[in-house]
Amino acid sequence: MEHEHHDHSMHEGAGGHIDPVCGMTVEEGPDAITMDYNGTKYYFCGPGCRRAFEKDPEKYLKEGPSMHM
Ligand SMILES: [Zn+2]
């Protein structure tokens, strides 16, 4: 570890929520796209991800977010 650097871009947990579909960090707020499932509130980056989760929630909760570019 020769070079120390501070990366602020991948800071999980502090105020942000992980989109279970794509793994993006979603900020809490009035415009946030959310869905309640099994008593837990999930946050999504967009309506497309919300719809995908709605279709097959168990798949995303089991496998976790998959990064597809
Ligand atoms: Zn997403």
N, CA, C, O and the ligand as a Tripos MOL2 file, in Angstrom:
@<TRIPOS>MOLECULE
protein
  277   275    70     0     0
PROTEIN
NO_CHARGES

@<TRIPOS>ATOM
      1 N           0.8530   -1.2010    0.0000 N.3       1 MET1
      2 CA          0.0000    0.0000    0.0000 C.3       1 MET1
      3 C           0.8860    1.2470    0.0000 C.2       1 MET1
      4 O           1.1770    1.7960    1.0630 O.2       1 MET1
      5 N           1.2930    1.6750   -1.1170 N.am      2 GLU2
      6 CA          2.1760    2.8450   -1.2090 C.3       2 GLU2
      7 C           1.3840    4.1330   -1.3640 C.2       2 GLU2
      8 O           1.7460    5.1870   -0.8410 O.2       2 GLU2
      9 N           0.3020    4.0050   -2.0940 N.am      3 HIS3
     10 CA         -0.4750    5.2130   -2.3530 C.3       3 HIS3
     11 C          -1.7760    5.1840   -1.5720 C.2       3 HIS3
     12 O          -2.5990    4.2840   -1.7410 O.2       3 HIS3
     13 N          -1.9440    6.1520   -0.7380 N.am      4 GLU4
     14 CA         -3.1910    6.2770   -0.0130 C.3       4 GLU4
     15 C          -4.0680    7.3050   -0.7020 C.2       4 GLU4
     16 O          -3.6410    8.4250   -0.9820 O.2       4 GLU4
     17 N          -5.2620    6.9150   -0.9590 N.am      5 HIS5
     18 CA         -6.1690    7.8990   -1.5340 C.3       5 HIS5
     19 C          -7.5590    7.7060   -0.9520 C.2       5 HIS5
     20 O          -7.9170    6.6230   -0.4880 O.2       5 HIS5
     21 N          -8.3070    8.7470   -0.9880 N.am      6 HIS6
     22 CA         -9.6480    8.6970   -0.4330 C.3       6 HIS6
     23 C         -10.6620    8.7160   -1.5660 C.2       6 HIS6
     24 O         -10.7380    9.6440   -2.3710 O.2       6 HIS6
     25 N         -11.4230    7.6570   -1.5810 N.am      7 ASP7
     26 CA        -12.4290    7.5530   -2.6260 C.3       7 ASP7
     27 C         -13.7990    7.8670   -2.0380 C.2       7 ASP7
     28 O         -14.2890    7.1520   -1.1640 O.2       7 ASP7
     29 N         -14.3970    8.9180   -2.5130 N.am      8 HIS8
     30 CA        -15.6870    9.3100   -1.9730 C.3       8 HIS8
     31 C         -16.8580    8.7680   -2.8010 C.2       8 HIS8
     32 O         -18.0180    8.8620   -2.4000 O.2       8 HIS8
     33 N         -16.5300    8.2110   -3.9390 N.am      9 SER9
     34 CA        -17.6100    7.8430   -4.8520 C.3       9 SER9
     35 C         -18.3290    6.5700   -4.4180 C.2       9 SER9
     36 O         -19.5290    6.4240   -4.6530 O.2       9 SER9
     37 N         -17.6100    5.6580   -3.7910 N.am     10 MET10
     38 CA        -18.2310    4.3860   -3.4220 C.3      10 MET10
     39 C         -18.4560    4.3080   -1.9140 C.2      10 MET10
     40 O         -18.0290    3.3520   -1.2670 O.2      10 MET10
     41 N         -19.1030    5.2780   -1.3780 N.am     11 HIS11
     42 CA        -19.3360    5.2910    0.0550 C.3      11 HIS11
     43 C         -20.7220    4.7650    0.3530 C.2      11 HIS11
     44 O         -21.7190    5.4670    0.1820 O.2      11 HIS11
     45 N         -20.7770    3.5250    0.8010 N.am     12 GLU12
     46 CA        -22.0670    2.9070    1.0510 C.3      12 GLU12
     47 C         -22.5380    3.2190    2.4620 C.2      12 GLU12
     48 O         -21.7360    3.4530    3.3660 O.2      12 GLU12
     49 N         -23.8280    3.2170    2.6300 N.am     13 GLY13
     50 CA        -24.3760    3.2770    3.9720 C.3      13 GLY13
     51 C         -24.7480    4.6670    4.4450 C.2      13 GLY13
     52 O         -25.7340    4.8180    5.1660 O.2      13 GLY13
     53 N         -24.0100    5.6660    4.0740 N.am     14 ALA14
     54 CA        -24.2580    7.0010    4.5960 C.3      14 ALA14
     55 C         -25.3860    7.6950    3.8300 C.2      14 ALA14
     56 O         -25.1380    8.4740    2.9090 O.2      14 ALA14
     57 N         -26.6100    7.4050    4.2210 N.am     15 GLY15
     58 CA        -27.7300    8.1110    3.6280 C.3      15 GLY15
     59 C         -28.2420    7.4980    2.3470 C.2      15 GLY15
     60 O         -29.3900    7.7250    1.9640 O.2      15 GLY15
     61 N         -27.4040    6.7190    1.6740 N.am     16 GLY16
     62 CA        -27.8250    6.1400    0.4120 C.3      16 GLY16
     63 C         -28.3790    4.7420    0.5800 C.2      16 GLY16
     64 O         -28.1030    4.0670    1.5720 O.2      16 GLY16
     65 N         -29.1630    4.3110   -0.3960 N.am     17 HIS17
     66 CA        -29.6930    2.9590   -0.3970 C.3      17 HIS17
     67 C         -29.2440    2.2740   -1.6800 C.2      17 HIS17
     68 O         -29.0890    2.9130   -2.7200 O.2      17 HIS17
     69 N         -29.0380    0.9660   -1.5890 N.am     18 ILE18
     70 CA        -28.5950    0.2350   -2.7600 C.3      18 ILE18
     71 C         -29.7950   -0.2790   -3.5430 C.2      18 ILE18
     72 O         -30.6450   -0.9890   -3.0070 O.2      18 ILE18
     73 N         -29.8490    0.0840   -4.7940 N.am     19 ASP19
     74 CA        -30.8530   -0.4560   -5.7010 C.3      19 ASP19
     75 C         -30.5900   -1.9610   -5.8410 C.2      19 ASP19
     76 O         -29.5380   -2.3570   -6.3430 O.2      19 ASP19
     77 N         -31.5450   -2.8120   -5.4000 N.am     20 PRO20
     78 CA        -31.3000   -4.2570   -5.4180 C.3      20 PRO20
     79 C         -31.2180   -4.8280   -6.8230 C.2      20 PRO20
     80 O         -30.7360   -5.9450   -7.0120 O.2      20 PRO20
     81 N         -31.6780   -4.0820   -7.7990 N.am     21 VAL21
     82 CA        -31.6790   -4.5890   -9.1680 C.3      21 VAL21
     83 C         -30.3300   -4.3400   -9.8520 C.2      21 VAL21
     84 O         -29.7410   -5.2630  -10.4140 O.2      21 VAL21
     85 N         -29.8470   -3.1040   -9.8040 N.am     22 CYS22
     86 CA        -28.6320   -2.7720  -10.5380 C.3      22 CYS22
     87 C         -27.4520   -2.4320   -9.6350 C.2      22 CYS22
     88 O         -26.3230   -2.3210  -10.1110 O.2      22 CYS22
     89 N         -27.7040   -2.2650   -8.3260 N.am     23 GLY23
     90 CA        -26.6040   -2.0200   -7.4090 C.3      23 GLY23
     91 C         -26.2100   -0.5590   -7.2750 C.2      23 GLY23
     92 O         -25.2420   -0.2320   -6.5890 O.2      23 GLY23
     93 N         -26.9480    0.3050   -7.9200 N.am     24 MET24
     94 CA        -26.6470    1.7330   -7.8120 C.3      24 MET24
     95 C         -27.0220    2.2580   -6.4340 C.2      24 MET24
     96 O         -27.9040    1.7150   -5.7690 O.2      24 MET24
     97 N         -26.3440    3.3150   -6.0150 N.am     25 THR25
     98 CA        -26.7190    3.9680   -4.7690 C.3      25 THR25
     99 C         -27.8160    4.9900   -5.0480 C.2      25 THR25
    100 O         -27.6760    5.8480   -5.9200 O.2      25 THR25
    101 N         -28.9000    4.8860   -4.3020 N.am     26 VAL26
    102 CA        -30.0300    5.7830   -4.4990 C.3      26 VAL26
    103 C         -30.1680    6.6670   -3.2790 C.2      26 VAL26
    104 O         -30.2090    6.1770   -2.1510 O.2      26 VAL26
    105 N         -30.2380    7.9530   -3.4980 N.am     27 GLU27
    106 CA        -30.4030    8.8920   -2.3940 C.3      27 GLU27
    107 C         -31.8490    8.9160   -1.9370 C.2      27 GLU27
    108 O         -32.7810    8.8620   -2.7400 O.2      27 GLU27
    109 N         -32.0070    8.9990   -0.6330 N.am     28 GLU28
    110 CA        -33.3310    9.1370   -0.0610 C.3      28 GLU28
    111 C         -33.8850   10.5160   -0.4060 C.2      28 GLU28
    112 O         -33.1330   11.4910   -0.4260 O.2      28 GLU28
    113 N         -35.1580   10.6150   -0.6710 N.am     29 GLY29
    114 CA        -35.7070   11.9290   -0.9810 C.3      29 GLY29
    115 C         -37.1100   11.8240   -1.5230 C.2      29 GLY29
    116 O         -37.6080   10.7260   -1.7730 O.2      29 GLY29
    117 N         -37.7490   12.9610   -1.7070 N.am     30 PRO30
    118 CA        -39.1450   12.9800   -2.1570 C.3      30 PRO30
    119 C         -39.3200   12.3850   -3.5550 C.2      30 PRO30
    120 O         -40.4070   11.9240   -3.9010 O.2      30 PRO30
    121 N         -38.2670   12.3940   -4.3480 N.am     31 ASP31
    122 CA        -38.3710   11.8630   -5.7090 C.3      31 ASP31
    123 C         -37.9310   10.4110   -5.8030 C.2      31 ASP31
    124 O         -37.9590    9.8190   -6.8820 O.2      31 ASP31
    125 N         -37.5280    9.8400   -4.6830 N.am     32 ALA32
    126 CA        -37.0130    8.4780   -4.7120 C.3      32 ALA32
    127 C         -38.1040    7.4990   -5.1250 C.2      32 ALA32
    128 O         -39.2610    7.6280   -4.7280 O.2      32 ALA32
    129 N         -37.7160    6.5350   -5.9160 N.am     33 ILE33
    130 CA        -38.6450    5.4880   -6.3390 C.3      33 ILE33
    131 C         -38.4770    4.3160   -5.3800 C.2      33 ILE33
    132 O         -37.4000    3.7250   -5.2960 O.2      33 ILE33
    133 N         -39.5300    3.9870   -4.6680 N.am     34 THR34
    134 CA        -39.4160    2.9800   -3.6200 C.3      34 THR34
    135 C         -40.4970    1.9200   -3.7650 C.2      34 THR34
    136 O         -41.4730    2.0900   -4.4950 O.2      34 THR34
    137 N         -40.2920    0.8200   -3.0460 N.am     35 MET35
    138 CA        -41.2970   -0.2240   -2.9950 C.3      35 MET35
    139 C         -41.1510   -0.9740   -1.6810 C.2      35 MET35
    140 O         -40.0400   -1.3020   -1.2630 O.2      35 MET35
    141 N         -42.2610   -1.2380   -1.0430 N.am     36 ASP36
    142 CA        -42.2220   -2.0180    0.1820 C.3      36 ASP36
    143 C         -42.4140   -3.4870   -0.1400 C.2      36 ASP36
    144 O         -43.3490   -3.8760   -0.8400 O.2      36 ASP36
    145 N         -41.5020   -4.2950    0.3900 N.am     37 TYR37
    146 CA        -41.6100   -5.7290    0.1630 C.3      37 TYR37
    147 C         -41.1680   -6.4430    1.4260 C.2      37 TYR37
    148 O         -40.0720   -6.1990    1.9320 O.2      37 TYR37
    149 N         -42.0280   -7.3360    1.9440 N.am     38 ASN38
    150 CA        -41.7420   -8.0490    3.1800 C.3      38 ASN38
    151 C         -41.3680   -7.1120    4.3230 C.2      38 ASN38
    152 O         -40.5260   -7.4410    5.1590 O.2      38 ASN38
    153 N         -41.9970   -5.9490    4.3490 N.am     39 GLY39
    154 CA        -41.7660   -5.0230    5.4400 C.3      39 GLY39
    155 C         -40.4950   -4.2060    5.3070 C.2      39 GLY39
    156 O         -40.1500   -3.4430    6.2100 O.2      39 GLY39
    157 N         -39.8010   -4.3570    4.2000 N.am     40 THR40
    158 CA        -38.5870   -3.5780    3.9790 C.3      40 THR40
    159 C         -38.8090   -2.6250    2.8160 C.2      40 THR40
    160 O         -39.4530   -2.9710    1.8250 O.2      40 THR40
    161 N         -38.2680   -1.4230    2.9500 N.am     41 LYS41
    162 CA        -38.4110   -0.4470    1.8910 C.3      41 LYS41
    163 C         -37.1860   -0.5080    0.9880 C.2      41 LYS41
    164 O         -36.0530   -0.3750    1.4500 O.2      41 LYS41
    165 N         -37.4240   -0.7070   -0.2890 N.am     42 TYR42
    166 CA        -36.3350   -0.7740   -1.2530 C.3      42 TYR42
    167 C         -36.3610    0.4740   -2.1330 C.2      42 TYR42
    168 O         -37.4190    1.0130   -2.4550 O.2      42 TYR42
    169 N         -35.1650    0.9090   -2.5070 N.am     43 TYR43
    170 CA        -35.0310    2.1270   -3.3110 C.3      43 TYR43
    171 C         -34.5070    1.7650   -4.6910 C.2      43 TYR43
    172 O         -33.6730    0.8720   -4.8360 O.2      43 TYR43
    173 N         -35.0000    2.4630   -5.6970 N.am     44 PHE44
    174 CA        -34.6100    2.1680   -7.0730 C.3      44 PHE44
    175 C         -34.1570    3.4400   -7.7820 C.2      44 PHE44
    176 O         -34.6100    4.5450   -7.4840 O.2      44 PHE44
    177 N         -33.2460    3.2410   -8.7290 N.am     45 CYS45
    178 CA        -32.7050    4.3910   -9.4560 C.3      45 CYS45
    179 C         -33.7020    4.8940  -10.4930 C.2      45 CYS45
    180 O         -33.6300    6.0450  -10.9240 O.2      45 CYS45
    181 N         -34.6370    4.0260  -10.8960 N.am     46 GLY46
    182 CA        -35.5970    4.4390  -11.9130 C.3      46 GLY46
    183 C         -36.7620    3.4820  -11.9680 C.2      46 GLY46
    184 O         -36.7080    2.3960  -11.3900 O.2      46 GLY46
    185 N         -37.8290    3.8810  -12.6670 N.am     47 PRO47
    186 CA        -39.0370    3.0520  -12.7420 C.3      47 PRO47
    187 C         -38.7720    1.7000  -13.3920 C.2      47 PRO47
    188 O         -39.4610    0.7240  -13.0960 O.2      47 PRO47
    189 N         -37.7920    1.6360  -14.2640 N.am     48 GLY48
    190 CA        -37.4710    0.3660  -14.9200 C.3      48 GLY48
    191 C         -36.9940   -0.6710  -13.9190 C.2      48 GLY48
    192 O         -37.4010   -1.8320  -13.9680 O.2      48 GLY48
    193 N         -36.1240   -0.2410  -13.0080 N.am     49 CYS49
    194 CA        -35.6030   -1.1500  -11.9890 C.3      49 CYS49
    195 C         -36.7110   -1.5580  -11.0200 C.2      49 CYS49
    196 O         -36.7610   -2.6980  -10.5580 O.2      49 CYS49
    197 N         -37.5870   -0.6210  -10.7240 N.am     50 ARG50
    198 CA        -38.6830   -0.9190   -9.8090 C.3      50 ARG50
    199 C         -39.5920   -1.9910  -10.4170 C.2      50 ARG50
    200 O         -40.0370   -2.9180   -9.7410 O.2      50 ARG50
    201 N         -39.8480   -1.8320  -11.6960 N.am     51 ARG51
    202 CA        -40.7130   -2.7890  -12.3830 C.3      51 ARG51
    203 C         -40.0590   -4.1700  -12.4240 C.2      51 ARG51
    204 O         -40.7210   -5.1940  -12.2530 O.2      51 ARG51
    205 N         -38.7570   -4.1750  -12.6520 N.am     52 ALA52
    206 CA        -38.0360   -5.4500  -12.7080 C.3      52 ALA52
    207 C         -38.0850   -6.1500  -11.3540 C.2      52 ALA52
    208 O         -38.2580   -7.3660  -11.2810 O.2      52 ALA52
    209 N         -37.9330   -5.3810  -10.2930 N.am     53 PHE53
    210 CA        -37.9680   -5.9470   -8.9460 C.3      53 PHE53
    211 C         -39.3630   -6.4670   -8.6200 C.2      53 PHE53
    212 O         -39.5250   -7.5270   -8.0150 O.2      53 PHE53
    213 N         -40.3530   -5.7060   -9.0310 N.am     54 GLU54
    214 CA        -41.7520   -6.0500   -8.7980 C.3      54 GLU54
    215 C         -42.0850   -7.4030   -9.4160 C.2      54 GLU54
    216 O         -42.8170   -8.2070   -8.8390 O.2      54 GLU54
    217 N         -41.5380   -7.6320  -10.5850 N.am     55 LYS55
    218 CA        -41.7840   -8.8620  -11.3260 C.3      55 LYS55
    219 C         -41.2410  -10.0850  -10.6030 C.2      55 LYS55
    220 O         -41.8990  -11.1240  -10.5450 O.2      55 LYS55
    221 N         -40.0380   -9.9570  -10.0530 N.am     56 ASP56
    222 CA        -39.3470  -11.1140   -9.4860 C.3      56 ASP56
    223 C         -38.4560  -10.6970   -8.3200 C.2      56 ASP56
    224 O         -37.2300  -10.7690   -8.4060 O.2      56 ASP56
    225 N         -39.0910  -10.2580   -7.2200 N.am     57 PRO57
    226 CA        -38.3080   -9.7320   -6.0910 C.3      57 PRO57
    227 C         -37.3260  -10.7500   -5.5220 C.2      57 PRO57
    228 O         -36.1880  -10.4120   -5.1990 O.2      57 PRO57
    229 N         -37.7680  -11.9830   -5.4040 N.am     58 GLU58
    230 CA        -36.9330  -13.0080   -4.7830 C.3      58 GLU58
    231 C         -35.6160  -13.1900   -5.5240 C.2      58 GLU58
    232 O         -34.5720  -13.4380   -4.9210 O.2      58 GLU58
    233 N         -35.6880  -13.0640   -6.8230 N.am     59 LYS59
    234 CA        -34.4930  -13.2470   -7.6370 C.3      59 LYS59
    235 C         -33.4190  -12.2300   -7.2490 C.2      59 LYS59
    236 O         -32.2490  -12.5800   -7.0920 O.2      59 LYS59
    237 N         -33.8230  -10.9810   -7.0990 N.am     60 TYR60
    238 CA        -32.8430   -9.9310   -6.8010 C.3      60 TYR60
    239 C         -32.3930   -9.9850   -5.3560 C.2      60 TYR60
    240 O         -31.2500   -9.6510   -5.0430 O.2      60 TYR60
    241 N         -33.2980  -10.4110   -4.4640 N.am     61 LEU61
    242 CA        -32.9240  -10.4970   -3.0570 C.3      61 LEU61
    243 C         -31.9850  -11.6670   -2.8370 C.2      61 LEU61
    244 O         -31.1280  -11.6250   -1.9550 O.2      61 LEU61
    245 N         -32.1420  -12.7030   -3.6300 N.am     62 LYS62
    246 CA        -31.3010  -13.8940   -3.4730 C.3      62 LYS62
    247 C         -29.9430  -13.7030   -4.1420 C.2      62 LYS62
    248 O         -28.8980  -13.9960   -3.5620 O.2      62 LYS62
    249 N         -29.9870  -13.2090   -5.3630 N.am     63 GLU63
    250 CA        -28.7450  -13.1250   -6.1380 C.3      63 GLU63
    251 C         -28.0140  -11.8170   -5.9170 C.2      63 GLU63
    252 O         -26.8150  -11.7250   -6.1840 O.2      63 GLU63
    253 N         -28.7100  -10.8090   -5.4360 N.am     64 GLY64
    254 CA        -28.0880   -9.5120   -5.2700 C.3      64 GLY64
    255 C         -28.0230   -8.7800   -6.6000 C.2      64 GLY64
    256 O         -28.3540   -9.3260   -7.6530 O.2      64 GLY64
    257 N         -27.5900   -7.5330   -6.5240 N.am     65 PRO65
    258 CA        -27.5340   -6.7250   -7.7440 C.3      65 PRO65
    259 C         -26.5020   -7.2340   -8.7290 C.2      65 PRO65
    260 O         -25.4060   -7.6480   -8.3520 O.2      65 PRO65
    261 N         -26.8680   -7.1950   -9.9800 N.am     66 SER66
    262 CA        -25.9090   -7.5900  -11.0020 C.3      66 SER66
    263 C         -25.5730   -6.3860  -11.8500 C.2      66 SER66
    264 O         -26.4520   -5.7020  -12.3720 O.2      66 SER66
    265 N         -24.2980   -6.1450  -11.9740 N.am     67 MET67
    266 CA        -23.8580   -4.9980  -12.7640 C.3      67 MET67
    267 C         -23.8490   -5.3740  -14.2460 C.2      67 MET67
    268 O         -22.9880   -6.1240  -14.7060 O.2      67 MET67
    269 N         -24.7850   -4.8610  -14.9540 N.am     68 HIS68
    270 CA        -24.7460   -5.0680  -16.3940 C.3      68 HIS68
    271 C         -24.6850   -3.7320  -17.1000 C.2      68 HIS68
    272 O         -25.5160   -2.8510  -16.8820 O.2      68 HIS68
    273 N         -23.7200   -3.6080  -17.9210 N.am     69 MET69
    274 CA        -23.4930   -2.3180  -18.6080 C.3      69 MET69
    275 C         -24.1980   -2.3150  -19.9460 C.2      69 MET69
    276 O         -24.1320   -1.3270  -20.6770 O.2      69 MET69
    277 ZN        -31.3810    0.5800  -10.8840 Zn       70 ZN70
@<TRIPOS>BOND
     1     1     2 1
     2     2     3 1
     3     3     4 2
     4     3     5 am
     5     5     6 1
     6     6     7 1
     7     7     8 2
     8     7     9 am
     9     9    10 1
    10    10    11 1
    11    11    12 2
    12    11    13 am
    13    13    14 1
    14    14    15 1
    15    15    16 2
    16    15    17 am
    17    17    18 1
    18    18    19 1
    19    19    20 2
    20    19    21 am
    21    21    22 1
    22    22    23 1
    23    23    24 2
    24    23    25 am
    25    25    26 1
    26    26    27 1
    27    27    28 2
    28    27    29 am
    29    29    30 1
    30    30    31 1
    31    31    32 2
    32    31    33 am
    33    33    34 1
    34    34    35 1
    35    35    36 2
    36    35    37 am
    37    37    38 1
    38    38    39 1
    39    39    40 2
    40    39    41 am
    41    41    42 1
    42    42    43 1
    43    43    44 2
    44    43    45 am
    45    45    46 1
    46    46    47 1
    47    47    48 2
    48    47    49 am
    49    49    50 1
    50    50    51 1
    51    51    52 2
    52    51    53 am
    53    53    54 1
    54    54    55 1
    55    55    56 2
    56    55    57 am
    57    57    58 1
    58    58    59 1
    59    59    60 2
    60    59    61 am
    61    61    62 1
    62    62    63 1
    63    63    64 2
    64    63    65 am
    65    65    66 1
    66    66    67 1
    67    67    68 2
    68    67    69 am
    69    69    70 1
    70    70    71 1
    71    71    72 2
    72    71    73 am
    73    73    74 1
    74    74    75 1
    75    75    76 2
    76    75    77 am
    77    77    78 1
    78    78    79 1
    79    79    80 2
    80    79    81 am
    81    81    82 1
    82    82    83 1
    83    83    84 2
    84    83    85 am
    85    85    86 1
    86    86    87 1
    87    87    88 2
    88    87    89 am
    89    89    90 1
    90    90    91 1
    91    91    92 2
    92    91    93 am
    93    93    94 1
    94    94    95 1
    95    95    96 2
    96    95    97 am
    97    97    98 1
    98    98    99 1
    99    99   100 2
   100    99   101 am
   101   101   102 1
   102   102   103 1
   103   103   104 2
   104   103   105 am
   105   105   106 1
   106   106   107 1
   107   107   108 2
   108   107   109 am
   109   109   110 1
   110   110   111 1
   111   111   112 2
   112   111   113 am
   113   113   114 1
   114   114   115 1
   115   115   116 2
   116   115   117 am
   117   117   118 1
   118   118   119 1
   119   119   120 2
   120   119   121 am
   121   121   122 1
   122   122   123 1
   123   123   124 2
   124   123   125 am
   125   125   126 1
   126   126   127 1
   127   127   128 2
   128   127   129 am
   129   129   130 1
   130   130   131 1
   131   131   132 2
   132   131   133 am
   133   133   134 1
   134   134   135 1
   135   135   136 2
   136   135   137 am
   137   137   138 1
   138   138   139 1
   139   139   140 2
   140   139   141 am
   141   141   142 1
   142   142   143 1
   143   143   144 2
   144   143   145 am
   145   145   146 1
   146   146   147 1
   147   147   148 2
   148   147   149 am
   149   149   150 1
   150   150   151 1
   151   151   152 2
   152   151   153 am
   153   153   154 1
   154   154   155 1
   155   155   156 2
   156   155   157 am
   157   157   158 1
   158   158   159 1
   159   159   160 2
   160   159   161 am
   161   161   162 1
   162   162   163 1
   163   163   164 2
   164   163   165 am
   165   165   166 1
   166   166   167 1
   167   167   168 2
   168   167   169 am
   169   169   170 1
   170   170   171 1
   171   171   172 2
   172   171   173 am
   173   173   174 1
   174   174   175 1
   175   175   176 2
   176   175   177 am
   177   177   178 1
   178   178   179 1
   179   179   180 2
   180   179   181 am
   181   181   182 1
   182   182   183 1
   183   183   184 2
   184   183   185 am
   185   185   186 1
   186   186   187 1
   187   187   188 2
   188   187   189 am
   189   189   190 1
   190   190   191 1
   191   191   192 2
   192   191   193 am
   193   193   194 1
   194   194   195 1
   195   195   196 2
   196   195   197 am
   197   197   198 1
   198   198   199 1
   199   199   200 2
   200   199   201 am
   201   201   202 1
   202   202   203 1
   203   203   204 2
   204   203   205 am
   205   205   206 1
   206   206   207 1
   207   207   208 2
   208   207   209 am
   209   209   210 1
   210   210   211 1
   211   211   212 2
   212   211   213 am
   213   213   214 1
   214   214   215 1
   215   215   216 2
   216   215   217 am
   217   217   218 1
   218   218   219 1
   219   219   220 2
   220   219   221 am
   221   221   222 1
   222   222   223 1
   223   223   224 2
   224   223   225 am
   225   225   226 1
   226   226   227 1
   227   227   228 2
   228   227   229 am
   229   229   230 1
   230   230   231 1
   231   231   232 2
   232   231   233 am
   233   233   234 1
   234   234   235 1
   235   235   236 2
   236   235   237 am
   237   237   238 1
   238   238   239 1
   239   239   240 2
   240   239   241 am
   241   241   242 1
   242   242   243 1
   243   243   244 2
   244   243   245 am
   245   245   246 1
   246   246   247 1
   247   247   248 2
   248   247   249 am
   249   249   250 1
   250   250   251 1
   251   251   252 2
   252   251   253 am
   253   253   254 1
   254   254   255 1
   255   255   256 2
   256   255   257 am
   257   257   258 1
   258   258   259 1
   259   259   260 2
   260   259   261 am
   261   261   262 1
   262   262   263 1
   263   263   264 2
   264   263   265 am
   265   265   266 1
   266   266   267 1
   267   267   268 2
   268   267   269 am
   269   269   270 1
   270   270   271 1
   271   271   272 2
   272   271   273 am
   273   273   274 1
   274   274   275 1
   275   275   276 2
@<TRIPOS>SUBSTRUCTURE
     1 MET1         2 RESIDUE 1 A MET
     2 GLU2         6 RESIDUE 1 A GLU
     3 HIS3        10 RESIDUE 1 A HIS
     4 GLU4        14 RESIDUE 1 A GLU
     5 HIS5        18 RESIDUE 1 A HIS
     6 HIS6        22 RESIDUE 1 A HIS
     7 ASP7        26 RESIDUE 1 A ASP
     8 HIS8        30 RESIDUE 1 A HIS
     9 SER9        34 RESIDUE 1 A SER
    10 MET10       38 RESIDUE 1 A MET
    11 HIS11       42 RESIDUE 1 A HIS
    12 GLU12       46 RESIDUE 1 A GLU
    13 GLY13       50 RESIDUE 1 A GLY
    14 ALA14       54 RESIDUE 1 A ALA
    15 GLY15       58 RESIDUE 1 A GLY
    16 GLY16       62 RESIDUE 1 A GLY
    17 HIS17       66 RESIDUE 1 A HIS
    18 ILE18       70 RESIDUE 1 A ILE
    19 ASP19       74 RESIDUE 1 A ASP
    20 PRO20       78 RESIDUE 1 A PRO
    21 VAL21       82 RESIDUE 1 A VAL
    22 CYS22       86 RESIDUE 1 A CYS
    23 GLY23       90 RESIDUE 1 A GLY
    24 MET24       94 RESIDUE 1 A MET
    25 THR25       98 RESIDUE 1 A THR
    26 VAL26      102 RESIDUE 1 A VAL
    27 GLU27      106 RESIDUE 1 A GLU
    28 GLU28      110 RESIDUE 1 A GLU
    29 GLY29      114 RESIDUE 1 A GLY
    30 PRO30      118 RESIDUE 1 A PRO
    31 ASP31      122 RESIDUE 1 A ASP
    32 ALA32      126 RESIDUE 1 A ALA
    33 ILE33      130 RESIDUE 1 A ILE
    34 THR34      134 RESIDUE 1 A THR
    35 MET35      138 RESIDUE 1 A MET
    36 ASP36      142 RESIDUE 1 A ASP
    37 TYR37      146 RESIDUE 1 A TYR
    38 ASN38      150 RESIDUE 1 A ASN
    39 GLY39      154 RESIDUE 1 A GLY
    40 THR40      158 RESIDUE 1 A THR
    41 LYS41      162 RESIDUE 1 A LYS
    42 TYR42      166 RESIDUE 1 A TYR
    43 TYR43      170 RESIDUE 1 A TYR
    44 PHE44      174 RESIDUE 1 A PHE
    45 CYS45      178 RESIDUE 1 A CYS
    46 GLY46      182 RESIDUE 1 A GLY
    47 PRO47      186 RESIDUE 1 A PRO
    48 GLY48      190 RESIDUE 1 A GLY
    49 CYS49      194 RESIDUE 1 A CYS
    50 ARG50      198 RESIDUE 1 A ARG
    51 ARG51      202 RESIDUE 1 A ARG
    52 ALA52      206 RESIDUE 1 A ALA
    53 PHE53      210 RESIDUE 1 A PHE
    54 GLU54      214 RESIDUE 1 A GLU
    55 LYS55      218 RESIDUE 1 A LYS
    56 ASP56      222 RESIDUE 1 A ASP
    57 PRO57      226 RESIDUE 1 A PRO
    58 GLU58      230 RESIDUE 1 A GLU
    59 LYS59      234 RESIDUE 1 A LYS
    60 TYR60      238 RESIDUE 1 A TYR
    61 LEU61      242 RESIDUE 1 A LEU
    62 LYS62      246 RESIDUE 1 A LYS
    63 GLU63      250 RESIDUE 1 A GLU
    64 GLY64      254 RESIDUE 1 A GLY
    65 PRO65      258 RESIDUE 1 A PRO
    66 SER66      262 RESIDUE 1 A SER
    67 MET67      266 RESIDUE 1 A MET
    68 HIS68      270 RESIDUE 1 A HIS
    69 MET69      274 RESIDUE 1 A MET
    70 ZN70       277 GROUP 0 **** ****
